[in-house]
Amino acid sequence: MTSIGHEVWMAVVTCFAAIFTQNILLTTFLGMCPFTSVSREVKTAAGLGAAVVFVMTCTTVLNWLAYQYVLIPLGLEFFRFILFIIIIAAFVQLVEMIIDRYSPTLYQALGIFLPLITVNCAILGASLFMVIRGYSLIVTVGYGFGSGVGWLLAILAMAGIRQKFNEAKVPKGLQGPGITLIIAGLMALAFVGFTGVLS
Amino acid sequence: MGILATVLIVSGIAAGLALLLVTAERYIGDYGPCKININGKREIVVKGGKPLLSALREEKIFIPSACGGRGTCGVCKVKVLSGAGATLPTETPFMTQQELANNIRLSCQVKVRNDLSIEIPEHLFNVREFITRCIRIEELTYDMRRFRFELKDPPTIDYIPGQYMQLLCPRYKGSSEEVYRAYSIASDPKEKNIVDLIIRRVPNGICTTWCFDFLKEGDSVQMNGPYGEFCLSKTDAPMVFVAGGSGIAPFVSLLHTMKNQGIGRKTVFFFGGNTVRDLCLADEMKAFEAALPNFTFVPVVARPQDGDGWQGETGLVTEAVKRRYTDLSGHEGYLCGSPGMIDAAAKVFTSLGMPDDKIYYDKFA
């Protein structure tokens, strides 16, 4: 297998791993804030999730480039936390401006979620993991996309479950975030079942 | 050396990204001129890209808004006939099904992206921007003050007693943005060059902090108005007023009008405070009682202290209403105060048989 072919294969494997076995939300519990607050309805959860997929894919790539070609040559690796978050914020702002201008329909569906995403720690988390795990650019694309899809999947499942919960009698003390966290824990256990599927 | 270089590089990167955003805002955020057609009669041209509320404000058309365009009060409703796209999730919580069907929108959330066609109540065209001078500041209680403003430009105002003004709180040390806040007019409508506002200090409130700690007698202050549909009905039905705190303000104006016009309707005014030191304007209310034979002022203290020597009504203001009345079916209710107090008082009115459409209030969020 050529090295490019191998890279692509690795990217696919990393992507699936990020969706299932190492789901960023259910294994590291990053991005919990929007996960608990915007998971009341499947429709809004899908909008937010789609925005996360898009932003995560793009920002991991941008941050990879910034890390490899700016921070490493300058010897400023320790500065990555701040640089990454600045890049994420600027990128989200820019994207919001562009879709607000050119696609009102897309803005309706995604735009209002974009400001929420700037402060979603799963986005920053994905960029930091990519550095720690030493991914190449191609693998990073797979990883960023996979992490986003994994997050989307988790919030969709949660929203589906919570919609069913509208008719259930939840004990008063557990209503809202309480029951949501318990469900998230159970979902995380279920996702552990995927361990070993991909190696 | 290393530290200096790092700081320079870091600032350089941040500045570069900021520059990118500013440039993008300049070119992408430029929607060009947009036409807004109002009530099919008037057409204005504004620069696109701004919320409808502020675009109209720049054209001297003032839509009432209690929160100043943050999308939290739901007051700045406007009917948008075309050009605004679908209703945003930030608007739906403030809308009834009927309003959604009628294309009512929150003007602070609607962005002017293209030509719009809107409908607004004609009386909003009467709203003006006033330059005033604060000529007197008077302590009413430990946390409430009455501010008297003399109108400079334009020099007089016509308002319906019960209406409110929006005060512009400028930038000051501690607040980096201009905000508008709504306060009921508490002056005698006969004095056309005067606007009194009664303001209660809100801990850490942007505008009240400015009014209490920065505004001085002699300062120039900007405000716009009048707004609101809270006013005396044209019937002869007996009335029940309920207010708490600075909610007393519109009633002062209403009582002046009753006195000026010789309106002798039977009126009982319940004014609630937590302790005796929350009560105010006792002398003025006494004067109204003397001038209006059918008017009774009932101060209610929730928690009188031992040393106060308080002889009057105690408990919640709603309890005092219930003690005095068993049947309010022929009465009209007028409310001003916090949303919580209004809801509680409206509930009591309803339970005593007052029809919903006879309960009048402006809720400030």
Interface residues (C-beta under 8 A of the other chain):
Chain A: T44 V70 L74 L76 F79 I82 L83 I86 I87 A90 Q93 L94 M97 I98 D100 R101 P104 Q108 I112
Chain B: T6 I9 V10 I13 A14 L17 A18 L20 L21 A24 E25 I28 G29 Y31 G85 A86 L88 P89 T90 K111 R113
